[in-house]
């Protein structure tokens, strides 16, 4: 999984801040400047990359990771992840309810891809708690960014708070805006 | 039929079911099928609208009732030409209820008929299957990219291992491979080293010496045919492989051209270099070569050329 995460950080930083910044980050972190998403890497590299990027950009790591989460949905690989996640639910509520299934879905797609387990706790009144194990520090901020972007995609209005290993969702309006079009068959199928 | 299992409930659980009455008329279609079959379907005879592909021989209600519980394969006559699979069960009133799905044709069906998540029942794994197809494609593509990148890396590593870093010519290993690849074909070898290279190095410095070697490499390649291999064997020593060259006069002409070209002054950034070259030549008429003997012969010819004075080419005897 760390190859995937490091590769995402690489693509995110190259795409939004340029290749030279990414090279500087890789150098500061003492890692290679090219990650293969499907190959394994030592877990500790991820934290070093995040810290180096935050230092280079003079931004808190949390903000950077949340931006990464949004980028994964809106920009990464022509929105492919967005499409895969839209399969999880017909509306945002269905999507949230199916988050616990995500590790199983990920394993279906790629055996050996171990996403951390996540618990979805419905507190009622539109408040949903997501508890997760963080495979690297700050992972819940990436999840918060992902959820923010997916809520936008479904046209839902939500308020998101990030705590330690926990994200709280306040679903204010499930049909606030128009959902982005999602075609089951996709493009080129 | 229990009233509690009415159409509404069945519609939600199985949006792709059909109800037939005792004579085989379509009484009701679940919402997804209703949309796909169009408004004309209700009241139509099932067997006029569908052909039962399997089990074979089912053309009327008695056959369908007898096949209750078996896996059915159906093809729509006309319309969208739907291909469906499913099962029939008797409803207790002489008719049957057919639970249907697209089976493995779901990917195709979703594309052709513009289906959405709402078209599939809650326990239907169609959407999961679509997810899997798409995820699978993404992963496969990523693996394909990975193997392309690894192949490119392998190629460039191999090329680097066979290339002289300074000049970009083949190195010893590159030449050995090129010789091996000759099999039992005829070829000529030319061994040459530069006259007065050491003086240029001493006078203009090592950087100029390197630049000179690069320029010589460029000149040598410019004189050669496309299939020839020029290698820098080390220092100022070069070896040239000329496939299919059998005649003394021919190889002599190439050598004379090289000697002429390298005897002209070469302009470098650090100044002008005046070198020259001597060449030892050997012809291999074909058949499995004894490489060590050929190389030794070329080397001896080069030695003889130098002994005759500079700027000479000698053919090994």
Interface residues (C-beta under 8 A of the other chain):
Chain A: X36 X37 X38 X39 X77 X80 X83 X84 X87 X88 X90 X105 X108 X109 X110 X183 X184 X185 X186 X189
Chain B: X107 X110 X111 X114 X115 X116 X117 X118 X127 X128 X130 X131 X132 X133 X134 X135 X136 X138 X139 X142 X143 X146 X149
